[in-house]
Amino acid sequence: MVLPPSRDLRVPGEPPFSGIQTRKQSEATMNILEGIYSRRSIRNFTDKPVEQRDVLEIIKAGTWAPSGLNNQPWRFVIIRSSGVRNSLARLTRYGTIVKNAPICIAVFVDRDAMYDNAKDHQAMGACIQNMLLAIHALGLGAVWLGEILKNAEAVRLLLELPDTNELMAVVALGHPASRDQQSQRKDISEVILNEC
């Protein structure tokens, strides 16, 4: 995997990096960028169990996403049971992934906590991305399953949740069976519309 060339992170006119705090900030910036650029969707997992402390860390990372008015509308269901995962698998064309993942986390938005439809759904995307980056940082792998939303109501009923909870995604995760996934992105010149 080739990362983009490193950039000079200084503001023009600032002196070169100096001091421990500035160096730590620079290293953290590059570690975050490296995590963003190296994360891939993982669909095949080993049988090795995922530690509960890692699952809780992943959810905690999700809860640190930004949300309008800091309303934090996210809710989670941790799915370890093979029986529940098998039932969940029947609700998506990616059932093999769900069955073979040691853990699935169903991510919901609590409609009672929402105040603006667009903003709260944007917050949920940020929450899920935080979770994916935390999973990657912990040496685990995951895939964001959105196709299952076509059966969102059936998922909610399977998990015995009140109708105030709306399914946003299922994140299937575990220890990666391999890390050879490749991906491409458009050049940024193709996605920037204008610069004013």
Secondary structure by P-SEA (a helix, b strand, c coil): cccccccccccccccccccaaaaaaaaaaaaaaaaaaabbbbcccccbbbbaaaaaaaaaaaaacccccccccbbbbbbccaaaaaaaaaaccaaaaaaaccbbbbbbbcccccccaaaaaaaaaaaaaaaaaaaaaacbbbbbbcccccaaaaaaaaacccccccccbbbbbccccccccccccccccccccccc
